[in-house]
Amino acid sequence: MTFTNLRDATREDWDRIDALDEARTDYAAAPLALLESLNGGDPAGYTLNPYDHSRQAATRALRAG
């Protein structure tokens, strides 16, 4: 796909997009999978890894309304 504006997409582009979308059926799982990918040790050596930091930030935001 080489288009930079949806108006310029060809039928072949849309067919490819449709095929890719069909392969990704669970959109709710994608953000959770990304979050899980952050779990584990932090290569920078911080005590709190990006996974735990994300959970803490989300929890604090939820509590703060």
PDB file of N, H, CA, C and O in Angstrom:
ATOM      1  N   MET A   1       0.846  -1.168   0.000  1.00  0.00           N
ATOM      2  CA  MET A   1       0.000   0.000   0.000  1.00  0.00           C
ATOM      3  C   MET A   1       0.894   1.234   0.000  1.00  0.00           C
ATOM      4  O   MET A   1       1.834   1.352   0.787  1.00  0.00           O
ATOM      5  N   THR A   2       0.582   2.114  -0.875  1.00  0.00           N
ATOM      6  H   THR A   2      -0.181   2.019  -1.514  1.00  0.00           H
ATOM      7  CA  THR A   2       1.399   3.320  -0.987  1.00  0.00           C
ATOM      8  C   THR A   2       0.583   4.595  -0.827  1.00  0.00           C
ATOM      9  O   THR A   2       1.143   5.690  -0.880  1.00  0.00           O
ATOM     10  N   PHE A   3      -0.702   4.482  -0.636  1.00  0.00           N
ATOM     11  H   PHE A   3      -1.157   3.592  -0.593  1.00  0.00           H
ATOM     12  CA  PHE A   3      -1.523   5.679  -0.546  1.00  0.00           C
ATOM     13  C   PHE A   3      -1.262   6.413   0.772  1.00  0.00           C
ATOM     14  O   PHE A   3      -0.926   5.803   1.787  1.00  0.00           O
ATOM     15  N   THR A   4      -1.425   7.736   0.728  1.00  0.00           N
ATOM     16  H   THR A   4      -1.698   8.231  -0.097  1.00  0.00           H
ATOM     17  CA  THR A   4      -1.271   8.543   1.938  1.00  0.00           C
ATOM     18  C   THR A   4      -2.599   9.194   2.323  1.00  0.00           C
ATOM     19  O   THR A   4      -2.689   9.874   3.345  1.00  0.00           O
ATOM     20  N   ASN A   5      -3.606   8.987   1.517  1.00  0.00           N
ATOM     21  H   ASN A   5      -3.533   8.434   0.687  1.00  0.00           H
ATOM     22  CA  ASN A   5      -4.931   9.503   1.790  1.00  0.00           C
ATOM     23  C   ASN A   5      -5.922   8.398   1.417  1.00  0.00           C
ATOM     24  O   ASN A   5      -5.777   7.768   0.370  1.00  0.00           O
ATOM     25  N   LEU A   6      -6.905   8.163   2.246  1.00  0.00           N
ATOM     26  H   LEU A   6      -7.023   8.675   3.097  1.00  0.00           H
ATOM     27  CA  LEU A   6      -7.866   7.086   1.972  1.00  0.00           C
ATOM     28  C   LEU A   6      -8.561   7.249   0.623  1.00  0.00           C
ATOM     29  O   LEU A   6      -8.954   6.265  -0.003  1.00  0.00           O
ATOM     30  N   ARG A   7      -8.711   8.490   0.183  1.00  0.00           N
ATOM     31  H   ARG A   7      -8.392   9.290   0.692  1.00  0.00           H
ATOM     32  CA  ARG A   7      -9.340   8.718  -1.129  1.00  0.00           C
ATOM     33  C   ARG A   7      -8.532   8.096  -2.266  1.00  0.00           C
ATOM     34  O   ARG A   7      -9.073   7.777  -3.324  1.00  0.00           O
ATOM     35  N   ASP A   8      -7.221   7.928  -2.031  1.00  0.00           N
ATOM     36  H   ASP A   8      -6.782   8.187  -1.171  1.00  0.00           H
ATOM     37  CA  ASP A   8      -6.338   7.428  -3.073  1.00  0.00           C
ATOM     38  C   ASP A   8      -6.158   5.913  -3.044  1.00  0.00           C
ATOM     39  O   ASP A   8      -5.453   5.359  -3.888  1.00  0.00           O
ATOM     40  N   ALA A   9      -6.784   5.238  -2.085  1.00  0.00           N
ATOM     41  H   ALA A   9      -7.357   5.687  -1.400  1.00  0.00           H
ATOM     42  CA  ALA A   9      -6.643   3.780  -1.981  1.00  0.00           C
ATOM     43  C   ALA A   9      -7.332   3.093  -3.157  1.00  0.00           C
ATOM     44  O   ALA A   9      -8.421   3.489  -3.573  1.00  0.00           O
ATOM     45  N   THR A  10      -6.689   2.075  -3.674  1.00  0.00           N
ATOM     46  H   THR A  10      -5.805   1.754  -3.336  1.00  0.00           H
ATOM     47  CA  THR A  10      -7.251   1.314  -4.791  1.00  0.00           C
ATOM     48  C   THR A  10      -8.080   0.153  -4.254  1.00  0.00           C
ATOM     49  O   THR A  10      -8.058  -0.131  -3.057  1.00  0.00           O
ATOM     50  N   ARG A  11      -8.804  -0.510  -5.137  1.00  0.00           N
ATOM     51  H   ARG A  11      -8.821  -0.280  -6.110  1.00  0.00           H
ATOM     52  CA  ARG A  11      -9.576  -1.691  -4.747  1.00  0.00           C
ATOM     53  C   ARG A  11      -8.641  -2.763  -4.190  1.00  0.00           C
ATOM     54  O   ARG A  11      -8.985  -3.452  -3.230  1.00  0.00           O
ATOM     55  N   GLU A  12      -7.468  -2.900  -4.788  1.00  0.00           N
ATOM     56  H   GLU A  12      -7.189  -2.339  -5.568  1.00  0.00           H
ATOM     57  CA  GLU A  12      -6.491  -3.870  -4.296  1.00  0.00           C
ATOM     58  C   GLU A  12      -6.030  -3.522  -2.884  1.00  0.00           C
ATOM     59  O   GLU A  12      -5.844  -4.412  -2.055  1.00  0.00           O
ATOM     60  N   ASP A  13      -5.845  -2.227  -2.607  1.00  0.00           N
ATOM     61  H   ASP A  13      -5.995  -1.504  -3.281  1.00  0.00           H
ATOM     62  CA  ASP A  13      -5.481  -1.796  -1.258  1.00  0.00           C
ATOM     63  C   ASP A  13      -6.558  -2.201  -0.257  1.00  0.00           C
ATOM     64  O   ASP A  13      -6.257  -2.738   0.809  1.00  0.00           O
ATOM     65  N   TRP A  14      -7.818  -1.939  -0.611  1.00  0.00           N
ATOM     66  H   TRP A  14      -8.062  -1.503  -1.477  1.00  0.00           H
ATOM     67  CA  TRP A  14      -8.921  -2.269   0.298  1.00  0.00           C
ATOM     68  C   TRP A  14      -9.057  -3.771   0.488  1.00  0.00           C
ATOM     69  O   TRP A  14      -9.378  -4.232   1.583  1.00  0.00           O
ATOM     70  N   ASP A  15      -8.817  -4.531  -0.561  1.00  0.00           N
ATOM     71  H   ASP A  15      -8.556  -4.157  -1.451  1.00  0.00           H
ATOM     72  CA  ASP A  15      -8.852  -5.991  -0.422  1.00  0.00           C
ATOM     73  C   ASP A  15      -7.783  -6.462   0.561  1.00  0.00           C
ATOM     74  O   ASP A  15      -8.032  -7.338   1.389  1.00  0.00           O
ATOM     75  N   ARG A  16      -6.605  -5.877   0.462  1.00  0.00           N
ATOM     76  H   ARG A  16      -6.403  -5.165  -0.210  1.00  0.00           H
ATOM     77  CA  ARG A  16      -5.519  -6.245   1.379  1.00  0.00           C
ATOM     78  C   ARG A  16      -5.849  -5.828   2.815  1.00  0.00           C
ATOM     79  O   ARG A  16      -5.613  -6.585   3.757  1.00  0.00           O
ATOM     80  N   ILE A  17      -6.391  -4.630   2.974  1.00  0.00           N
ATOM     81  H   ILE A  17      -6.582  -4.015   2.209  1.00  0.00           H
ATOM     82  CA  ILE A  17      -6.784  -4.153   4.304  1.00  0.00           C
ATOM     83  C   ILE A  17      -7.845  -5.069   4.897  1.00  0.00           C
ATOM     84  O   ILE A  17      -7.772  -5.429   6.071  1.00  0.00           O
ATOM     85  N   ASP A  18      -8.834  -5.447   4.085  1.00  0.00           N
ATOM     86  H   ASP A  18      -8.893  -5.155   3.131  1.00  0.00           H
ATOM     87  CA  ASP A  18      -9.879  -6.353   4.562  1.00  0.00           C
ATOM     88  C   ASP A  18      -9.303  -7.685   5.014  1.00  0.00           C
ATOM     89  O   ASP A  18      -9.711  -8.225   6.042  1.00  0.00           O
ATOM     90  N   ALA A  19      -8.358  -8.214   4.252  1.00  0.00           N
ATOM     91  H   ALA A  19      -8.027  -7.775   3.417  1.00  0.00           H
ATOM     92  CA  ALA A  19      -7.742  -9.498   4.614  1.00  0.00           C
ATOM     93  C   ALA A  19      -6.970  -9.376   5.921  1.00  0.00           C
ATOM     94  O   ALA A  19      -7.021 -10.277   6.758  1.00  0.00           O
ATOM     95  N   LEU A  20      -6.259  -8.271   6.101  1.00  0.00           N
ATOM     96  H   LEU A  20      -6.218  -7.540   5.421  1.00  0.00           H
ATOM     97  CA  LEU A  20      -5.520  -8.058   7.347  1.00  0.00           C
ATOM     98  C   LEU A  20      -6.473  -7.902   8.527  1.00  0.00           C
ATOM     99  O   LEU A  20      -6.206  -8.417   9.613  1.00  0.00           O
ATOM    100  N   ASP A  21      -7.577  -7.197   8.321  1.00  0.00           N
ATOM    101  H   ASP A  21      -7.794  -6.778   7.439  1.00  0.00           H
ATOM    102  CA  ASP A  21      -8.554  -7.015   9.394  1.00  0.00           C
ATOM    103  C   ASP A  21      -9.195  -8.334   9.793  1.00  0.00           C
ATOM    104  O   ASP A  21      -9.445  -8.568  10.976  1.00  0.00           O
ATOM    105  N   GLU A  22      -9.459  -9.188   8.829  1.00  0.00           N
ATOM    106  H   GLU A  22      -9.256  -8.998   7.869  1.00  0.00           H
ATOM    107  CA  GLU A  22     -10.052 -10.488   9.147  1.00  0.00           C
ATOM    108  C   GLU A  22      -9.120 -11.336   9.996  1.00  0.00           C
ATOM    109  O   GLU A  22      -9.572 -12.145  10.806  1.00  0.00           O
ATOM    110  N   ALA A  23      -7.816 -11.150   9.809  1.00  0.00           N
ATOM    111  H   ALA A  23      -7.448 -10.493   9.151  1.00  0.00           H
ATOM    112  CA  ALA A  23      -6.840 -11.919  10.579  1.00  0.00           C
ATOM    113  C   ALA A  23      -6.763 -11.418  12.019  1.00  0.00           C
ATOM    114  O   ALA A  23      -6.356 -12.162  12.912  1.00  0.00           O
ATOM    115  N   ARG A  24      -7.143 -10.187  12.245  1.00  0.00           N
ATOM    116  H   ARG A  24      -7.473  -9.583  11.520  1.00  0.00           H
ATOM    117  CA  ARG A  24      -7.133  -9.606  13.597  1.00  0.00           C
ATOM    118  C   ARG A  24      -8.566  -9.482  14.089  1.00  0.00           C
ATOM    119  O   ARG A  24      -9.185  -8.427  13.950  1.00  0.00           O
ATOM    120  N   THR A  25      -9.084 -10.539  14.655  1.00  0.00           N
ATOM    121  H   THR A  25      -8.581 -11.396  14.768  1.00  0.00           H
ATOM    122  CA  THR A  25     -10.498 -10.535  15.024  1.00  0.00           C
ATOM    123  C   THR A  25     -10.755 -10.016  16.426  1.00  0.00           C
ATOM    124  O   THR A  25     -11.872  -9.591  16.718  1.00  0.00           O
ATOM    125  N   ASP A  26      -9.772 -10.035  17.293  1.00  0.00           N
ATOM    126  H   ASP A  26      -8.864 -10.380  17.056  1.00  0.00           H
ATOM    127  CA  ASP A  26     -10.000  -9.653  18.673  1.00  0.00           C
ATOM    128  C   ASP A  26      -9.282  -8.348  18.996  1.00  0.00           C
ATOM    129  O   ASP A  26      -8.164  -8.353  19.512  1.00  0.00           O
ATOM    130  N   TYR A  27      -9.937  -7.232  18.684  1.00  0.00           N
ATOM    131  H   TYR A  27     -10.845  -7.229  18.264  1.00  0.00           H
ATOM    132  CA  TYR A  27      -9.319  -5.930  18.900  1.00  0.00           C
ATOM    133  C   TYR A  27      -9.155  -5.607  20.381  1.00  0.00           C
ATOM    134  O   TYR A  27      -8.259  -4.845  20.744  1.00  0.00           O
ATOM    135  N   ALA A  28      -9.990  -6.162  21.234  1.00  0.00           N
ATOM    136  H   ALA A  28     -10.718  -6.781  20.939  1.00  0.00           H
ATOM    137  CA  ALA A  28      -9.865  -5.906  22.669  1.00  0.00           C
ATOM    138  C   ALA A  28      -8.610  -6.554  23.232  1.00  0.00           C
ATOM    139  O   ALA A  28      -8.044  -6.054  24.203  1.00  0.00           O
ATOM    140  N   ALA A  29      -8.173  -7.639  22.653  1.00  0.00           N
ATOM    141  H   ALA A  29      -8.634  -8.045  21.864  1.00  0.00           H
ATOM    142  CA  ALA A  29      -7.003  -8.350  23.160  1.00  0.00           C
ATOM    143  C   ALA A  29      -5.696  -7.642  22.797  1.00  0.00           C
ATOM    144  O   ALA A  29      -4.690  -7.832  23.480  1.00  0.00           O
ATOM    145  N   ALA A  30      -5.690  -6.841  21.751  1.00  0.00           N
ATOM    146  H   ALA A  30      -6.507  -6.686  21.196  1.00  0.00           H
ATOM    147  CA  ALA A  30      -4.454  -6.204  21.295  1.00  0.00           C
ATOM    148  C   ALA A  30      -3.823  -5.292  22.344  1.00  0.00           C
ATOM    149  O   ALA A  30      -2.626  -5.422  22.601  1.00  0.00           O
ATOM    150  N   PRO A  31      -4.573  -4.372  22.965  1.00  0.00           N
ATOM    151  CA  PRO A  31      -3.939  -3.538  23.994  1.00  0.00           C
ATOM    152  C   PRO A  31      -3.457  -4.351  25.191  1.00  0.00           C
ATOM    153  O   PRO A  31      -2.422  -4.042  25.780  1.00  0.00           O
ATOM    154  N   LEU A  32      -4.209  -5.391  25.550  1.00  0.00           N
ATOM    155  H   LEU A  32      -5.050  -5.643  25.072  1.00  0.00           H
ATOM    156  CA  LEU A  32      -3.788  -6.226  26.670  1.00  0.00           C
ATOM    157  C   LEU A  32      -2.524  -7.007  26.328  1.00  0.00           C
ATOM    158  O   LEU A  32      -1.656  -7.194  27.180  1.00  0.00           O
ATOM    159  N   ALA A  33      -2.422  -7.458  25.094  1.00  0.00           N
ATOM    160  H   ALA A  33      -3.127  -7.307  24.401  1.00  0.00           H
ATOM    161  CA  ALA A  33      -1.207  -8.162  24.666  1.00  0.00           C
ATOM    162  C   ALA A  33      -0.013  -7.215  24.675  1.00  0.00           C
ATOM    163  O   ALA A  33       1.095  -7.608  25.041  1.00  0.00           O
ATOM    164  N   LEU A  34      -0.239  -5.975  24.276  1.00  0.00           N
ATOM    165  H   LEU A  34      -1.139  -5.656  23.979  1.00  0.00           H
ATOM    166  CA  LEU A  34       0.841  -4.991  24.314  1.00  0.00           C
ATOM    167  C   LEU A  34       1.282  -4.748  25.752  1.00  0.00           C
ATOM    168  O   LEU A  34       2.477  -4.679  26.039  1.00  0.00           O
ATOM    169  N   LEU A  35       0.318  -4.619  26.648  1.00  0.00           N
ATOM    170  H   LEU A  35      -0.653  -4.675  26.415  1.00  0.00           H
ATOM    171  CA  LEU A  35       0.656  -4.430  28.057  1.00  0.00           C
ATOM    172  C   LEU A  35       1.444  -5.625  28.593  1.00  0.00           C
ATOM    173  O   LEU A  35       2.450  -5.449  29.281  1.00  0.00           O
ATOM    174  N   GLU A  36       0.997  -6.819  28.282  1.00  0.00           N
ATOM    175  H   GLU A  36       0.180  -6.961  27.723  1.00  0.00           H
ATOM    176  CA  GLU A  36       1.699  -8.030  28.736  1.00  0.00           C
ATOM    177  C   GLU A  36       3.122  -8.092  28.187  1.00  0.00           C
ATOM    178  O   GLU A  36       4.020  -8.621  28.841  1.00  0.00           O
ATOM    179  N   SER A  37       3.324  -7.550  26.987  1.00  0.00           N
ATOM    180  H   SER A  37       2.594  -7.119  26.456  1.00  0.00           H
ATOM    181  CA  SER A  37       4.668  -7.588  26.394  1.00  0.00           C
ATOM    182  C   SER A  37       5.659  -6.721  27.174  1.00  0.00           C
ATOM    183  O   SER A  37       6.872  -6.876  27.030  1.00  0.00           O
ATOM    184  N   LEU A  38       5.142  -5.812  27.995  1.00  0.00           N
ATOM    185  H   LEU A  38       4.157  -5.685  28.112  1.00  0.00           H
ATOM    186  CA  LEU A  38       5.997  -4.952  28.805  1.00  0.00           C
ATOM    187  C   LEU A  38       6.425  -5.620  30.103  1.00  0.00           C
ATOM    188  O   LEU A  38       7.293  -5.109  30.810  1.00  0.00           O
ATOM    189  N   ASN A  39       5.821  -6.757  30.417  1.00  0.00           N
ATOM    190  H   ASN A  39       5.115  -7.172  29.843  1.00  0.00           H
ATOM    191  CA  ASN A  39       6.107  -7.438  31.677  1.00  0.00           C
ATOM    192  C   ASN A  39       7.491  -8.073  31.639  1.00  0.00           C
ATOM    193  O   ASN A  39       7.954  -8.524  30.591  1.00  0.00           O
ATOM    194  N   GLY A  40       8.125  -8.099  32.770  1.00  0.00           N
ATOM    195  H   GLY A  40       7.748  -7.732  33.620  1.00  0.00           H
ATOM    196  CA  GLY A  40       9.463  -8.676  32.849  1.00  0.00           C
ATOM    197  C   GLY A  40      10.456  -7.635  33.313  1.00  0.00           C
ATOM    198  O   GLY A  40      10.083  -6.524  33.687  1.00  0.00           O
ATOM    199  N   GLY A  41      11.680  -7.992  33.287  1.00  0.00           N
ATOM    200  H   GLY A  41      11.983  -8.895  32.983  1.00  0.00           H
ATOM    201  CA  GLY A  41      12.724  -7.075  33.736  1.00  0.00           C
ATOM    202  C   GLY A  41      12.862  -5.878  32.832  1.00  0.00           C
ATOM    203  O   GLY A  41      12.602  -5.958  31.632  1.00  0.00           O
ATOM    204  N   ASP A  42      13.267  -4.777  33.407  1.00  0.00           N
ATOM    205  H   ASP A  42      13.478  -4.713  34.382  1.00  0.00           H
ATOM    206  CA  ASP A  42      13.478  -3.564  32.634  1.00  0.00           C
ATOM    207  C   ASP A  42      14.939  -3.498  32.213  1.00  0.00           C
ATOM    208  O   ASP A  42      15.822  -3.503  33.070  1.00  0.00           O
ATOM    209  N   PRO A  43      15.216  -3.435  30.907  1.00  0.00           N
ATOM    210  CA  PRO A  43      16.608  -3.415  30.454  1.00  0.00           C
ATOM    211  C   PRO A  43      17.387  -2.204  30.951  1.00  0.00           C
ATOM    212  O   PRO A  43      18.617  -2.233  30.986  1.00  0.00           O
ATOM    213  N   ALA A  44      16.687  -1.144  31.334  1.00  0.00           N
ATOM    214  H   ALA A  44      15.688  -1.120  31.306  1.00  0.00           H
ATOM    215  CA  ALA A  44      17.378   0.039  31.840  1.00  0.00           C
ATOM    216  C   ALA A  44      17.755  -0.117  33.309  1.00  0.00           C
ATOM    217  O   ALA A  44      18.505   0.696  33.848  1.00  0.00           O
ATOM    218  N   GLY A  45      17.240  -1.158  33.957  1.00  0.00           N
ATOM    219  H   GLY A  45      16.630  -1.819  33.520  1.00  0.00           H
ATOM    220  CA  GLY A  45      17.602  -1.421  35.339  1.00  0.00           C
ATOM    221  C   GLY A  45      16.734  -0.746  36.380  1.00  0.00           C
ATOM    222  O   GLY A  45      17.058  -0.790  37.567  1.00  0.00           O
ATOM    223  N   TYR A  46      15.645  -0.125  35.971  1.00  0.00           N
ATOM    224  H   TYR A  46      15.383  -0.090  35.007  1.00  0.00           H
ATOM    225  CA  TYR A  46      14.752   0.502  36.946  1.00  0.00           C
ATOM    226  C   TYR A  46      14.089  -0.557  37.807  1.00  0.00           C
ATOM    227  O   TYR A  46      13.892  -1.691  37.370  1.00  0.00           O
ATOM    228  N   THR A  47      13.745  -0.185  39.032  1.00  0.00           N
ATOM    229  H   THR A  47      13.905   0.735  39.387  1.00  0.00           H
ATOM    230  CA  THR A  47      13.090  -1.108  39.947  1.00  0.00           C
ATOM    231  C   THR A  47      11.700  -1.469  39.454  1.00  0.00           C
ATOM    232  O   THR A  47      11.263  -2.611  39.599  1.00  0.00           O
ATOM    233  N   LEU A  48      11.009  -0.509  38.878  1.00  0.00           N
ATOM    234  H   LEU A  48      11.363   0.419  38.761  1.00  0.00           H
ATOM    235  CA  LEU A  48       9.646  -0.702  38.389  1.00  0.00           C
ATOM    236  C   LEU A  48       9.697  -0.859  36.870  1.00  0.00           C
ATOM    237  O   LEU A  48      10.131   0.051  36.164  1.00  0.00           O
ATOM    238  N   ASN A  49       9.251  -2.016  36.367  1.00  0.00           N
ATOM    239  H   ASN A  49       8.898  -2.755  36.941  1.00  0.00           H
ATOM    240  CA  ASN A  49       9.288  -2.222  34.922  1.00  0.00           C
ATOM    241  C   ASN A  49       8.114  -1.507  34.250  1.00  0.00           C
ATOM    242  O   ASN A  49       7.186  -1.085  34.940  1.00  0.00           O
ATOM    243  N   PRO A  50       8.131  -1.362  32.927  1.00  0.00           N
ATOM    244  CA  PRO A  50       7.071  -0.633  32.232  1.00  0.00           C
ATOM    245  C   PRO A  50       5.674  -1.227  32.452  1.00  0.00           C
ATOM    246  O   PRO A  50       4.691  -0.486  32.462  1.00  0.00           O
ATOM    247  N   TYR A  51       5.573  -2.534  32.627  1.00  0.00           N
ATOM    248  H   TYR A  51       6.372  -3.135  32.619  1.00  0.00           H
ATOM    249  CA  TYR A  51       4.285  -3.184  32.876  1.00  0.00           C
ATOM    250  C   TYR A  51       3.700  -2.696  34.201  1.00  0.00           C
ATOM    251  O   TYR A  51       2.552  -2.256  34.254  1.00  0.00           O
ATOM    252  N   ASP A  52       4.494  -2.777  35.266  1.00  0.00           N
ATOM    253  H   ASP A  52       5.427  -3.134  35.222  1.00  0.00           H
ATOM    254  CA  ASP A  52       4.004  -2.356  36.576  1.00  0.00           C
ATOM    255  C   ASP A  52       3.742  -0.847  36.609  1.00  0.00           C
ATOM    256  O   ASP A  52       2.791  -0.391  37.244  1.00  0.00           O
ATOM    257  N   HIS A  53       4.586  -0.085  35.927  1.00  0.00           N
ATOM    258  H   HIS A  53       5.359  -0.456  35.411  1.00  0.00           H
ATOM    259  CA  HIS A  53       4.368   1.360  35.857  1.00  0.00           C
ATOM    260  C   HIS A  53       3.024   1.661  35.179  1.00  0.00           C
ATOM    261  O   HIS A  53       2.272   2.517  35.644  1.00  0.00           O
ATOM    262  N   SER A  54       2.727   0.963  34.088  1.00  0.00           N
ATOM    263  H   SER A  54       3.338   0.267  33.710  1.00  0.00           H
ATOM    264  CA  SER A  54       1.468   1.171  33.371  1.00  0.00           C
ATOM    265  C   SER A  54       0.277   0.830  34.249  1.00  0.00           C
ATOM    266  O   SER A  54      -0.718   1.554  34.266  1.00  0.00           O
ATOM    267  N   ARG A  55       0.381  -0.271  34.977  1.00  0.00           N
ATOM    268  H   ARG A  55       1.190  -0.859  34.963  1.00  0.00           H
ATOM    269  CA  ARG A  55      -0.710  -0.668  35.875  1.00  0.00           C
ATOM    270  C   ARG A  55      -0.900   0.347  36.994  1.00  0.00           C
ATOM    271  O   ARG A  55      -2.031   0.693  37.336  1.00  0.00           O
ATOM    272  N   GLN A  56       0.193   0.819  37.560  1.00  0.00           N
ATOM    273  H   GLN A  56       1.111   0.537  37.282  1.00  0.00           H
ATOM    274  CA  GLN A  56       0.090   1.821  38.629  1.00  0.00           C
ATOM    275  C   GLN A  56      -0.554   3.108  38.111  1.00  0.00           C
ATOM    276  O   GLN A  56      -1.435   3.676  38.756  1.00  0.00           O
ATOM    277  N   ALA A  57      -0.107   3.554  36.954  1.00  0.00           N
ATOM    278  H   ALA A  57       0.610   3.093  36.430  1.00  0.00           H
ATOM    279  CA  ALA A  57      -0.646   4.790  36.382  1.00  0.00           C
ATOM    280  C   ALA A  57      -2.132   4.648  36.085  1.00  0.00           C
ATOM    281  O   ALA A  57      -2.907   5.567  36.350  1.00  0.00           O
ATOM    282  N   ALA A  58      -2.534   3.513  35.541  1.00  0.00           N
ATOM    283  H   ALA A  58      -1.905   2.766  35.325  1.00  0.00           H
ATOM    284  CA  ALA A  58      -3.945   3.286  35.231  1.00  0.00           C
ATOM    285  C   ALA A  58      -4.785   3.231  36.508  1.00  0.00           C
ATOM    286  O   ALA A  58      -5.881   3.790  36.561  1.00  0.00           O
ATOM    287  N   THR A  59      -4.270   2.559  37.527  1.00  0.00           N
ATOM    288  H   THR A  59      -3.380   2.105  37.484  1.00  0.00           H
ATOM    289  CA  THR A  59      -4.991   2.465  38.794  1.00  0.00           C
ATOM    290  C   THR A  59      -5.165   3.838  39.420  1.00  0.00           C
ATOM    291  O   THR A  59      -6.245   4.172  39.907  1.00  0.00           O
ATOM    292  N   ARG A  60      -4.100   4.637  39.406  1.00  0.00           N
ATOM    293  H   ARG A  60      -3.223   4.366  39.010  1.00  0.00           H
ATOM    294  CA  ARG A  60      -4.195   5.991  39.980  1.00  0.00           C
ATOM    295  C   ARG A  60      -5.154   6.867  39.191  1.00  0.00           C
ATOM    296  O   ARG A  60      -5.895   7.661  39.772  1.00  0.00           O
ATOM    297  N   ALA A  61      -5.143   6.728  37.879  1.00  0.00           N
ATOM    298  H   ALA A  61      -4.541   6.083  37.407  1.00  0.00           H
ATOM    299  CA  ALA A  61      -6.071   7.510  37.048  1.00  0.00           C
ATOM    300  C   ALA A  61      -7.511   7.092  37.324  1.00  0.00           C
ATOM    301  O   ALA A  61      -8.396   7.945  37.397  1.00  0.00           O
ATOM    302  N   LEU A  62      -7.753   5.818  37.476  1.00  0.00           N
ATOM    303  H   LEU A  62      -7.035   5.125  37.417  1.00  0.00           H
ATOM    304  CA  LEU A  62      -9.096   5.322  37.766  1.00  0.00           C
ATOM    305  C   LEU A  62      -9.577   5.855  39.124  1.00  0.00           C
ATOM    306  O   LEU A  62     -10.710   6.318  39.249  1.00  0.00           O
ATOM    307  N   ARG A  63      -8.715   5.784  40.126  1.00  0.00           N
ATOM    308  H   ARG A  63      -7.794   5.408  40.025  1.00  0.00           H
ATOM    309  CA  ARG A  63      -9.076   6.274  41.459  1.00  0.00           C
ATOM    310  C   ARG A  63      -9.317   7.780  41.470  1.00  0.00           C
ATOM    311  O   ARG A  63     -10.148   8.276  42.231  1.00  0.00           O
ATOM    312  N   ALA A  64      -8.590   8.503  40.625  1.00  0.00           N
ATOM    313  H   ALA A  64      -7.915   8.100  40.007  1.00  0.00           H
ATOM    314  CA  ALA A  64      -8.736   9.953  40.578  1.00  0.00           C
ATOM    315  C   ALA A  64      -9.951  10.385  39.769  1.00  0.00           C
ATOM    316  O   ALA A  64     -10.318  11.560  39.749  1.00  0.00           O
ATOM    317  N   GLY A  65     -10.570   9.410  39.101  1.00  0.00           N
ATOM    318  H   GLY A  65     -10.272   8.456  39.117  1.00  0.00           H
ATOM    319  CA  GLY A  65     -11.759   9.719  38.304  1.00  0.00           C
ATOM    320  C   GLY A  65     -11.401  10.302  36.967  1.00  0.00           C
ATOM    321  O   GLY A  65     -12.289  10.618  36.174  1.00  0.00           O
TER     322      GLY A  65
END
